[in-house]
Amino acid sequence: MHTCVELPQFADEHGRGITRRHLLDQTSRWEGELWGKPTRVDAQSVREGTESAGGPPGEGWAYNDVRVNLTALALTVLLRRPLPEVPRTRVMEPIGA
């Protein structure tokens, strides 16, 4: 499955190649800005040497705070509900917590 969800962040050629799996395992290599913060502000992506700019999704991984926020946004759109509800209704309530 390709394009994760209908969001402008996935509208270009690179974005259309990003899967949910790429977002979850930090291999999307998505570059852009979300809520006023560009991905380049998280220098950890380059500093660790696990990722270089310009490659396709799935090649190289890097933890990037902006991409984590993009993953959360995509999940919210996909699930059509606030993220805190998901673990509460799918995990905590079924186990009686």
N, C-alpha and C positions, 0 to 999 in steps of 0.2 A: 504494500500500500504506500502510495506516495503522499502527496500533500497532506499534512496533518489535519488542519482545520482551515476554515475560511477566515483568514486574518491577513491584513495588508502586509505583514512581515514575511509572509510566504508567497507573495504575488510574483516575484521575479523568478528567473530560471533556476537560480540556486535554491531559493525557498521552496519551489515546487518539488525539488528532489529530496527534501528533508522529510524523514519519516518520524513517527512517534518514537520509535526505537532510538533514532539519532538524538532526539531531544533528551530522552531518559538516560542514555549512556554517555552524554556529553560529547558526541561526535558530529553534531550538526554543522559545525564550522560557520554558523550563521553570523553575519556581520551586519550591524545596523545600530539603531537607537531605539530604546524603549523607555518610555516615561522620562525622557530628557537625558538618559544616560547611554552613551555609546558603548559598544562592546569593548572598544580599545581601552576604556578606563580600567579594565581588569587586566593588568599587565601579567598576571599569573599565567595566562594562556601562552604567552611568548616566553616568559622567563623559565618555565619548566622544560621547554624544548620539546613538548609533546605535540605541538601544532605549529604549522607555518601558514601564513596567509595565502589565500587564493586556491586552495584545494577543494575538491568536491566533498559533499557530506559523506561521512563514514570513514574518511581517511585522516587519522590523527584525532586525538581527543584532548580536551582541556576543560577543566572546571572554569566556568566563567559566570559570575554573579548575574550579569544581565541576561545570559542565556537561561539560567535557572528561573529567573522571573518570566521569561518568555515561555518556558515550559509550564509554569503555573498558570499563566494566562491561557495558553492553549488547552490545558486540562479544564479550566473553568468554562471555556467556550464549548469544548467537546461534551462535558458532563452536564452542562446547562444548570449548574448550581455552584454555590460557594464551596471552595475546597475544604474548609473545616467540617462541612456536613458529611463528606465522603468517608473519612475514617470513623467518624462518630456512628453513622448509620450502617456502614459495612463491616466495621471491626468492633468498636467499643460496645455498642448496644447488643450485638449478637453474643458477646462473651460476658455480658452483664457488668461491664465496667462503667 
